[in-house]
Amino acid sequence: MTIDPSAQIHASAVIEEGATIGPDCQIGPFCVIGPEVVLGRGVTLQSHVVIQGATEIGEGTEVFPFASLGQIPQDLKFKGEKTRLKIGVRNRIREYVTMNTGTEGGGGLTQVGDDCLFMSSCHVAHDCKIGDRVILVNSVAVAGHCVLEDDVIVGGLSGVHQWVRIGRGAIIGALSMVTADVIPHALVAGPRATLEGLNLVGLKRRGTSREELSALRATFAELSTGNFRDSARRLSEGKVEGDLAREVIDFILGPSDRSFLTPHK
């Protein structure tokens, strides 16, 4: 066990032999930390937090009461193989959030980026890859093997089907069930979610130029005339105006065998 002298640990916390507690960590009452856990500088566990498995949590992350991180996957194929959960820096993980380690079949790693917010009762399943600045609102459930790229927002009580990719900057409305890939910068909503358009509000807030927006809107209009992959292949053979438009085309032509959410007809 390695505990930095500057760490503050409540007397009721249980830290198992082998754990690593970094400088300036704060471990609150009734927390349980397993033998393979590594906490970076300044990690705060408020109280009643359980962290197990080969779990690494980055600097400045704060975990709120009753979160459970690093438990084994909820996958019947899991046979006890050694897998990991890696959480980046400056994340806020609210009450009752659960995140599982990976599986051998999914690469063995569940990974969360930096500066994310996971609101109460969210679930991140095995082998997910979560980017930076992602926000999951209350009670979002992300199934196994999903990829959520940077700056994605998923509205409350939404579900994301296993193996789905959600592209950078997309926003998912509350109470949505996402069963297919979502292109970058998309706006998605509905009980059986459909592609409503582009997340123009989010793009403008990030300072996207008028030229980039115009090029992206033109590309989106072209994509919406037929099959996404066929349209993307056709567009990729010519000159694509704008980095955002190219990003969307590259995402569509990327490695995935799932279909895409498309505009409601």
C-alpha positions as CSV (number, residue, x, y, z in Angstrom):
1,M,0.0,0.0,0.0
2,T,1.3,3.5,-0.9
3,I,-0.4,6.4,0.8
4,D,1.1,9.9,0.3
5,P,1.5,11.7,3.7
6,S,-0.5,14.7,2.5
7,A,-3.6,12.5,1.8
8,Q,-6.5,13.0,4.3
9,I,-8.3,9.8,5.0
10,H,-11.3,9.4,7.3
11,A,-10.9,6.8,10.1
12,S,-13.9,4.7,8.8
13,A,-12.5,4.4,5.3
14,V,-11.2,0.9,4.2
15,I,-8.1,1.0,2.0
16,E,-6.9,-2.5,1.0
17,E,-3.2,-3.4,0.9
18,G,-1.8,-2.6,-2.5
19,A,-3.8,0.5,-3.3
20,T,-2.0,3.8,-4.3
21,I,-3.3,7.0,-2.8
22,G,-1.7,10.1,-4.4
23,P,-0.8,13.5,-2.8
24,D,-3.6,15.7,-1.5
25,C,-6.3,13.1,-1.9
26,Q,-9.3,13.3,0.4
27,I,-11.0,10.0,1.3
28,G,-14.3,10.5,3.2
29,P,-16.2,8.4,5.6
30,F,-17.1,4.7,4.8
31,C,-15.3,4.6,1.4
32,V,-13.9,1.3,0.3
33,I,-10.8,1.2,-2.0
34,G,-9.6,-2.1,-3.5
35,P,-6.0,-3.3,-3.7
36,E,-5.4,-2.4,-7.4
37,V,-6.8,1.1,-7.3
38,V,-4.6,4.1,-8.1
39,L,-5.8,7.6,-7.2
40,G,-4.0,10.6,-8.7
41,R,-3.2,13.9,-7.0
42,G,-6.1,15.7,-5.4
43,V,-8.8,13.1,-6.0
44,T,-11.7,13.5,-3.7
45,L,-14.1,10.7,-2.6
46,Q,-16.8,12.4,-0.5
47,S,-18.2,9.4,1.3
48,H,-19.6,5.8,0.8
49,V,-17.7,5.5,-2.5
50,V,-16.6,2.0,-3.6
51,I,-13.7,1.6,-6.0
52,Q,-12.6,-1.9,-7.0
53,G,-10.7,-3.7,-9.8
54,A,-7.7,-2.3,-11.7
55,T,-9.0,1.3,-11.6
56,E,-7.0,4.4,-12.2
57,I,-8.5,7.8,-11.4
58,G,-6.8,11.0,-12.6
59,E,-5.9,14.2,-10.8
60,G,-8.5,16.5,-9.4
61,T,-11.5,14.1,-10.0
62,E,-14.3,14.3,-7.5
63,V,-16.5,11.3,-6.7
64,F,-19.8,11.8,-4.8
65,P,-21.5,9.5,-2.3
66,F,-22.6,6.0,-3.3
67,A,-20.8,5.8,-6.6
68,S,-19.4,2.4,-7.5
69,L,-16.4,2.3,-9.9
70,G,-14.4,-0.6,-11.3
71,Q,-16.7,-3.5,-10.5
72,I,-16.7,-6.4,-12.9
73,P,-18.6,-6.1,-16.2
74,Q,-22.3,-6.9,-16.3
75,D,-21.6,-9.4,-19.2
76,L,-22.2,-13.1,-18.9
77,K,-19.2,-13.7,-21.2
78,F,-16.9,-12.3,-18.6
79,K,-14.8,-15.1,-17.0
80,G,-12.7,-13.2,-14.5
81,E,-10.0,-12.0,-16.9
82,K,-7.8,-9.1,-15.9
83,T,-9.3,-5.9,-17.2
84,R,-9.2,-2.2,-16.4
85,L,-11.1,1.1,-15.9
86,K,-9.2,4.3,-16.5
87,I,-10.7,7.7,-15.6
88,G,-9.0,10.9,-16.6
89,V,-8.5,14.2,-14.8
90,R,-10.9,16.7,-13.4
91,N,-14.0,14.6,-13.8
92,R,-17.1,15.1,-11.6
93,I,-18.8,11.7,-10.9
94,R,-22.1,12.3,-9.0
95,E,-24.2,10.1,-6.7
96,Y,-24.9,6.5,-7.6
97,V,-22.9,6.5,-10.8
98,T,-21.5,3.1,-11.9
99,M,-18.6,2.4,-14.2
100,N,-17.4,-1.2,-15.0
101,T,-14.0,-2.5,-16.1
102,G,-13.6,-3.9,-19.6
103,T,-13.8,-7.4,-21.1
104,E,-11.3,-9.5,-23.0
105,G,-13.5,-9.4,-26.1
106,G,-13.7,-5.6,-26.0
107,G,-10.0,-4.9,-25.5
108,G,-9.9,-5.1,-21.7
109,L,-10.3,-1.3,-21.0
110,T,-13.1,1.0,-20.2
111,Q,-11.8,4.5,-20.6
112,V,-13.1,8.0,-19.6
113,G,-11.5,11.2,-20.7
114,D,-11.0,14.5,-19.0
115,D,-13.3,17.2,-17.6
116,C,-16.5,15.1,-17.9
117,L,-19.7,15.4,-15.8
118,F,-21.6,12.3,-15.0
119,M,-24.8,13.2,-13.2
120,S,-26.6,11.1,-10.7
121,S,-27.3,7.4,-11.5
122,C,-25.5,7.2,-14.8
123,H,-24.0,3.9,-16.0
124,V,-20.9,3.5,-18.2
125,A,-20.7,-0.2,-19.2
126,H,-17.7,-2.4,-20.1
127,D,-15.3,-1.4,-22.9
128,C,-16.8,2.1,-23.5
129,K,-14.6,4.9,-24.7
130,I,-15.8,8.3,-23.4
131,G,-14.0,11.4,-24.7
132,D,-13.3,14.7,-23.1
133,R,-15.9,17.2,-21.8
134,V,-18.7,14.7,-22.2
135,I,-21.9,15.3,-20.1
136,L,-24.2,12.5,-19.2
137,V,-27.3,13.9,-17.5
138,N,-29.2,12.0,-14.7
139,S,-29.9,8.3,-15.3
140,V,-28.3,7.9,-18.7
141,A,-27.3,4.3,-19.5
142,V,-24.5,3.7,-21.9
143,A,-24.2,0.0,-22.9
144,G,-21.0,-1.9,-23.6
145,H,-18.5,-1.1,-26.4
146,C,-19.9,2.4,-27.1
147,V,-17.8,5.3,-28.2
148,L,-18.8,8.8,-27.2
149,E,-16.4,11.4,-28.7
150,D,-15.4,14.8,-27.2
151,D,-18.1,17.3,-26.2
152,V,-21.0,14.9,-26.5
153,I,-24.1,15.7,-24.3
154,V,-26.7,13.0,-23.6
155,G,-30.0,14.1,-22.0
156,G,-31.5,12.6,-18.9
157,L,-33.1,9.1,-18.9
158,S,-31.6,8.3,-22.3
159,G,-30.2,5.0,-23.3
160,V,-27.3,4.2,-25.8
161,H,-27.4,0.8,-27.4
162,Q,-24.2,-1.4,-27.3
163,W,-21.5,-0.7,-30.0
164,V,-23.0,2.7,-30.9
165,R,-20.7,5.6,-31.8
166,I,-21.7,9.1,-31.1
167,G,-19.6,11.7,-32.9
168,R,-17.9,14.8,-31.5
169,G,-20.2,17.6,-30.4
170,A,-23.5,15.7,-30.8
171,I,-26.3,16.4,-28.4
172,I,-28.9,13.7,-27.5
173,G,-32.3,15.0,-26.2
174,A,-33.8,13.6,-23.0
175,L,-35.8,10.4,-23.0
176,S,-34.1,9.2,-26.2
177,M,-33.2,5.6,-27.1
178,V,-30.1,5.7,-29.4
179,T,-29.8,2.5,-31.4
180,A,-27.6,3.5,-34.3
181,D,-24.5,5.7,-34.9
182,V,-24.8,9.5,-34.6
183,I,-22.7,11.7,-36.8
184,P,-20.6,14.5,-35.3
185,H,-22.4,17.7,-34.4
186,A,-25.8,16.2,-34.7
187,L,-29.0,17.0,-32.9
188,V,-30.9,13.8,-31.9
189,A,-34.2,13.3,-30.1
190,G,-37.2,11.0,-29.7
191,P,-38.2,7.9,-27.9
192,R,-36.8,5.9,-30.8
193,A,-34.3,8.6,-31.6
194,T,-34.0,10.2,-35.0
195,L,-31.6,12.8,-36.4
196,E,-33.3,16.1,-36.1
197,G,-30.5,18.2,-37.7
198,L,-27.3,19.8,-36.6
199,N,-26.3,21.0,-33.1
200,L,-26.0,24.6,-34.4
201,V,-26.4,26.1,-30.9
202,G,-23.4,24.1,-29.6
203,L,-21.3,24.9,-32.6
204,K,-22.0,28.6,-32.3
205,R,-21.2,28.6,-28.6
206,R,-17.8,27.0,-29.4
207,G,-17.1,29.9,-31.8
208,T,-17.4,28.1,-35.1
209,S,-17.0,30.4,-38.0
210,R,-19.9,31.2,-40.4
211,E,-17.9,29.6,-43.3
212,E,-17.5,26.4,-41.4
213,L,-21.2,26.3,-40.5
214,S,-22.2,27.0,-44.0
215,A,-20.0,24.2,-45.4
216,L,-21.3,21.7,-42.7
217,R,-24.9,22.6,-43.5
218,A,-24.3,22.0,-47.2
219,T,-22.7,18.7,-46.6
220,F,-25.5,17.6,-44.2
221,A,-28.0,18.5,-46.9
222,E,-26.2,16.4,-49.4
223,L,-25.9,13.5,-47.0
224,S,-29.6,13.6,-46.2
225,T,-30.6,13.0,-49.9
226,G,-29.9,9.2,-49.7
227,N,-27.9,6.5,-47.9
228,F,-25.3,8.1,-45.6
229,R,-22.5,5.8,-46.6
230,D,-23.1,6.1,-50.3
231,S,-23.4,9.9,-50.1
232,A,-20.3,10.1,-48.0
233,R,-18.3,8.0,-50.4
234,R,-19.5,10.2,-53.3
235,L,-18.6,13.4,-51.4
236,S,-15.2,12.1,-50.4
237,E,-14.2,11.7,-54.0
238,G,-14.4,15.4,-54.5
239,K,-13.3,18.5,-52.7
240,V,-14.9,18.8,-49.2
241,E,-15.1,22.3,-47.9
242,G,-14.4,22.8,-44.2
243,D,-12.9,20.7,-41.4
244,L,-16.2,20.0,-39.8
245,A,-17.7,18.6,-43.0
246,R,-14.6,16.4,-43.5
247,E,-14.9,15.2,-39.9
248,V,-18.5,14.1,-40.5
249,I,-17.6,12.3,-43.7
250,D,-14.6,10.5,-42.1
251,F,-16.9,9.4,-39.2
252,I,-19.4,7.9,-41.6
253,L,-16.7,6.1,-43.5
254,G,-15.0,4.9,-40.3
255,P,-14.9,1.4,-38.8
256,S,-18.4,0.4,-37.8
257,D,-20.9,-2.1,-39.1
258,R,-23.9,-0.3,-37.5
259,S,-26.4,1.8,-39.4
260,F,-26.8,5.6,-38.7
261,L,-29.6,7.6,-37.3
262,T,-31.0,9.5,-40.2
263,P,-33.5,12.5,-40.6
264,H,-37.1,11.6,-40.0
265,K,-39.0,11.3,-43.3
